[in-house]
Amino acid sequence: MLPSLHPGDRLLVVRRHGLPLRGQIVALHDPSCEQRLLVKRVAAVGPNGVTVLGDNAGASTDSRSWGPVPPGSLLGEAVYRYAPAARVGRLPVLLPAVVRG
C-alpha cells in the first residue's frame, strides 16, 4: 500500500472513546520509546490489543516488531491533514494490506 502520509505532514488528532475501527489512522506513543509519537493504521482489534501497521511495510516499525498495543495507549484518530497546503484534506480510511510472515 502506498503511504498516505509524508514527512512534514501536520495532522489533527481527535481523541476517541472506545475501540478504533480497522483502517483508521491512529496516533500512539512508540512502545520502544515513550517520548516519540507514531502514526499508524489499525489492522485489527482483538482480545490481545490493537494491531497497527505502517502503510510502508518496508520502512515501518509497527506491531510486526512489538505486537499488539493496548487500546488505552492510543492517543486518538488522525482525521485531517492541515499542512502542507497542497495536501490539505480529510485522511482516507483504508483497509491495510494483508500481512504475511
C-alpha positions in Angstrom: 0.0 0.0 0.0 1.3 3.5 -0.8 1.9 5.7 2.2 -1.0 8.0 3.0 1.3 10.4 4.9 4.6 12.0 4.1 7.3 13.6 6.3 6.3 17.1 7.3 2.5 16.4 7.2 0.7 18.1 10.1 -2.3 16.2 11.4 -5.4 16.9 13.5 -5.8 14.0 16.0 -9.1 13.7 17.8 -9.4 11.7 21.0 -11.9 8.9 20.6 -13.5 6.7 23.3 -13.9 3.0 22.7 -12.1 0.8 20.2 -10.8 2.0 16.9 -12.1 0.6 13.6 -10.0 -1.3 11.2 -8.5 1.1 8.6 -8.4 4.2 10.8 -5.2 6.1 11.2 -4.2 6.5 14.9 -1.6 8.2 16.9 0.2 6.4 19.7 3.3 6.5 21.8 6.1 4.3 20.4 6.2 1.2 22.7 10.0 1.2 22.5 10.5 5.0 23.2 7.6 6.7 25.0 8.7 10.2 24.1 8.2 9.5 20.4 4.8 9.7 18.7 3.9 7.4 15.9 1.0 7.4 13.4 -0.1 4.0 12.2 -3.1 2.4 10.6 -5.3 -0.1 12.6 -5.1 -3.5 11.0 -7.0 -5.5 13.6 -8.6 -5.2 17.0 -8.7 -8.3 19.1 -8.6 -9.7 22.7 -4.8 -9.1 22.8 -5.0 -5.5 21.8 -4.8 -3.3 18.6 -2.6 -4.4 15.8 -1.2 -1.3 14.0 0.8 -1.3 10.8 2.6 1.4 8.8 1.4 1.9 5.2 5.0 1.5 4.0 5.8 -2.1 5.3 9.5 -2.0 4.2 10.2 1.1 6.2 7.8 0.8 9.2 8.3 -0.3 12.8 4.9 -1.4 14.0 3.0 -4.4 15.5 5.1 -6.8 13.5 8.0 -5.7 15.7 6.3 -5.2 19.1 3.0 -6.9 18.9 -0.5 -5.6 19.5 -0.8 -2.4 21.7 -3.3 -1.9 24.5 -6.3 0.2 23.3 -5.6 2.7 26.1 -2.2 3.5 24.6 -3.9 5.0 21.5 -4.0 8.8 21.8 -6.7 9.3 19.1 -7.6 9.1 15.4 -5.8 11.3 12.8 -8.7 12.7 10.8 -7.4 15.7 8.9 -4.1 16.9 7.3 -3.8 20.7 7.8 -0.3 21.2 6.2 1.3 21.4 3.8 -1.3 23.5 1.9 -1.1 21.4 -1.3 -2.1 18.2 0.6 -4.8 19.7 3.0 -7.8 17.5 3.5 -9.5 14.6 5.3 -7.4 11.4 5.7 -8.7 8.3 4.0 -9.8 5.2 5.9 -8.3 2.3 4.0 -8.0 -1.3 4.8 -4.4 -2.4 5.4 -2.8 -4.9 3.1 -2.7 -8.5 4.4 0.5 -9.2 6.4 2.3 -12.4 5.5 5.2 -13.5 7.6 
